[in-house]
Amino acid sequence: AELVAAAAAAPAAAKKSKKTTGLNEAPRFGRVRSNLKMGVLGLPNVGKSSLFNLLTEQSAAAENYPFCTIDPNESRCPVPDLRFDWLCDLWQSPSRIPAYLHITDIAGLIKGASEGAGLGNAFLSHIQAVDGLYHVVRAFDNPEVIHVDDSIDPIRDMNTIMYELCRKDTVYVDSMRAKREADVKKDPKNKLPPVFFTVMDKVKDMLDKNIPLRSGTWTIEEVAKINELVPQCITLKPIVYLVNLDSKSFKRKANKWLVPINEWVTAHGGGQIIPMSVDWEQGLWRGKEE
């Protein structure tokens, strides 16, 4: 429920922040949709599919080996809203269709995914199709659940994911720029505006430094140009970081990786961090069934 609320409340939080700071912020990236789509990503064996099963009550594969999720699993969760329930009770509507959060379980990325390693290229394309991301970060140690790099280091894992996403965006940005410049060569009368070069140069520089585009300082004109030129950049998407802890750490609300993870997120574009434990949630769900 907390994950659904975090995704659904993002626009309201942005408005509240604007009122609190009194700043005239530039419009956000992307476009307004009637349905919100979130993708669950991370390295293999960090708890993505198990979390997806819990979120959607769907029996998706969660075997203990990399790439068990080959095709993305898609499902949806109803968004709880007391206002919706109140309106339905007030008007006694015969049809009650709540808002839904669509969730896609994206198979694990590994180092070199942007160059086709593992099953990376197809999965990165799936990421481009969603509006935002749940980045599952493994912060638990369990010898029975293998790690693709044979050790637990959330900072290294997040650096790997960020690097691969930036590399994928770089390929996309380069292709879009080359296409526009080729069109100008065919018809010299159609000159590119100065903002084109300003935006594309800044975008390329940020991606080369592994800096997500959403963390940049952009003017209204630049945001509009980015939405026009490279709207499918993955690093423009908002991210909610889900730190997957072991049951003991979750219950005592302490883990040695929480502070380093918070520092890393702050330095890499920010985002909401939600500590959770798939292991603990699974036990709770099994108790409910019993």
CORPE-V230549 format. One record per residue. RES is the residue in one letter. SS is DSSP state (2 for helix, 1 for strand, 0 for the rest). PHI is phi as a letter, one per 20 degrees, with the letter a starting at -180 (999 if undefined). Layout:
BEGIN
res = [RES & RES]
ss = [SS & SS]
phi = [PHI & PHI]
END
This chain:
BEGIN
res = [A & E & L & V & A & A & A & A & A & A & P & A & A & A & K & K & S & K & K & T & T & G & L & N & E & A & P & R & F & G & R & V & R & S & N & L & K & M & G & V & L & G & L & P & N & V & G & K & S & S & L & F & N & L & L & T & E & Q & S & A & A & A & E & N & Y & P & F & C & T & I & D & P & N & E & S & R & C & P & V & P & D & L & R & F & D & W & L & C & D & L & W & Q & S & P & S & R & I & P & A & Y & L & H & I & T & D & I & A & G & L & I & K & G & A & S & E & G & A & G & L & G & N & A & F & L & S & H & I & Q & A & V & D & G & L & Y & H & V & V & R & A & F & D & N & P & E & V & I & H & V & D & D & S & I & D & P & I & R & D & M & N & T & I & M & Y & E & L & C & R & K & D & T & V & Y & V & D & S & M & R & A & K & R & E & A & D & V & K & K & D & P & K & N & K & L & P & P & V & F & F & T & V & M & D & K & V & K & D & M & L & D & K & N & I & P & L & R & S & G & T & W & T & I & E & E & V & A & K & I & N & E & L & V & P & Q & C & I & T & L & K & P & I & V & Y & L & V & N & L & D & S & K & S & F & K & R & K & A & N & K & W & L & V & P & I & N & E & W & V & T & A & H & G & G & G & Q & I & I & P & M & S & V & D & W & E & Q & G & L & W & R & G & K & E & E]
ss = [0 & 2 & 2 & 2 & 2 & 2 & 2 & 2 & 0 & 2 & 2 & 2 & 2 & 2 & 2 & 2 & 2 & 2 & 2 & 2 & 2 & 0 & 0 & 0 & 0 & 0 & 0 & 0 & 0 & 0 & 0 & 0 & 0 & 0 & 0 & 1 & 1 & 1 & 1 & 1 & 1 & 0 & 1 & 0 & 0 & 0 & 0 & 2 & 2 & 2 & 2 & 2 & 2 & 2 & 2 & 2 & 0 & 0 & 0 & 0 & 0 & 0 & 0 & 0 & 0 & 0 & 0 & 0 & 0 & 0 & 0 & 0 & 1 & 1 & 1 & 1 & 1 & 1 & 0 & 0 & 0 & 2 & 2 & 2 & 2 & 2 & 2 & 2 & 2 & 2 & 2 & 0 & 0 & 0 & 0 & 0 & 0 & 0 & 0 & 1 & 1 & 1 & 1 & 1 & 1 & 0 & 0 & 0 & 1 & 0 & 0 & 0 & 2 & 2 & 2 & 0 & 0 & 0 & 0 & 2 & 2 & 2 & 2 & 2 & 2 & 2 & 2 & 2 & 0 & 0 & 0 & 1 & 1 & 1 & 1 & 1 & 1 & 1 & 0 & 0 & 0 & 0 & 0 & 0 & 0 & 0 & 0 & 0 & 0 & 0 & 0 & 0 & 0 & 2 & 2 & 2 & 2 & 2 & 2 & 2 & 2 & 2 & 2 & 2 & 2 & 2 & 2 & 2 & 2 & 2 & 2 & 2 & 2 & 2 & 2 & 2 & 2 & 2 & 2 & 2 & 2 & 2 & 2 & 2 & 2 & 2 & 0 & 0 & 0 & 0 & 0 & 0 & 0 & 2 & 2 & 2 & 2 & 2 & 2 & 2 & 2 & 2 & 2 & 2 & 2 & 2 & 2 & 2 & 0 & 0 & 0 & 0 & 2 & 2 & 2 & 0 & 0 & 0 & 0 & 2 & 2 & 2 & 2 & 2 & 2 & 2 & 2 & 2 & 2 & 0 & 0 & 0 & 0 & 2 & 2 & 2 & 0 & 1 & 1 & 1 & 1 & 1 & 1 & 1 & 0 & 0 & 2 & 2 & 2 & 2 & 2 & 2 & 0 & 0 & 0 & 0 & 2 & 2 & 2 & 2 & 2 & 2 & 2 & 2 & 2 & 2 & 2 & 0 & 0 & 0 & 0 & 1 & 1 & 1 & 1 & 1 & 0 & 2 & 2 & 2 & 2 & 2 & 2 & 2 & 2 & 2 & 2 & 2 & 2 & 0]
phi = [999 & f & f & f & f & f & f & f & e & g & f & f & f & f & f & f & f & f & f & f & e & m & e & e & f & f & g & f & f & n & c & f & c & f & c & e & d & d & d & d & c & q & f & f & m & d & o & f & f & f & f & g & g & f & f & d & l & d & e & e & f & b & f & e & a & f & m & f & d & e & d & f & e & c & b & b & c & f & e & f & b & f & f & f & f & f & f & f & f & f & e & l & f & f & d & c & d & f & f & c & d & e & c & d & e & d & f & f & e & c & f & n & f & f & d & n & f & m & c & f & g & f & f & f & f & f & f & f & e & d & e & b & c & e & e & e & d & e & c & d & d & b & f & e & d & f & d & f & d & m & b & e & b & g & f & f & f & f & f & f & f & f & f & f & f & f & f & f & f & f & f & f & f & g & f & f & f & f & f & f & f & f & f & f & f & f & c & g & f & e & e & e & f & g & f & f & f & f & f & f & f & f & f & f & f & f & f & f & e & l & d & f & f & f & e & f & e & c & e & g & f & f & f & f & f & f & f & e & e & c & f & e & f & f & f & e & f & f & c & d & e & d & e & e & d & f & f & f & f & f & f & e & l & b & a & f & e & f & f & g & f & f & f & f & f & f & e & c & n & m & q & f & d & c & f & b & c & f & f & f & f & f & f & f & f & f & f & f & f & f]
END
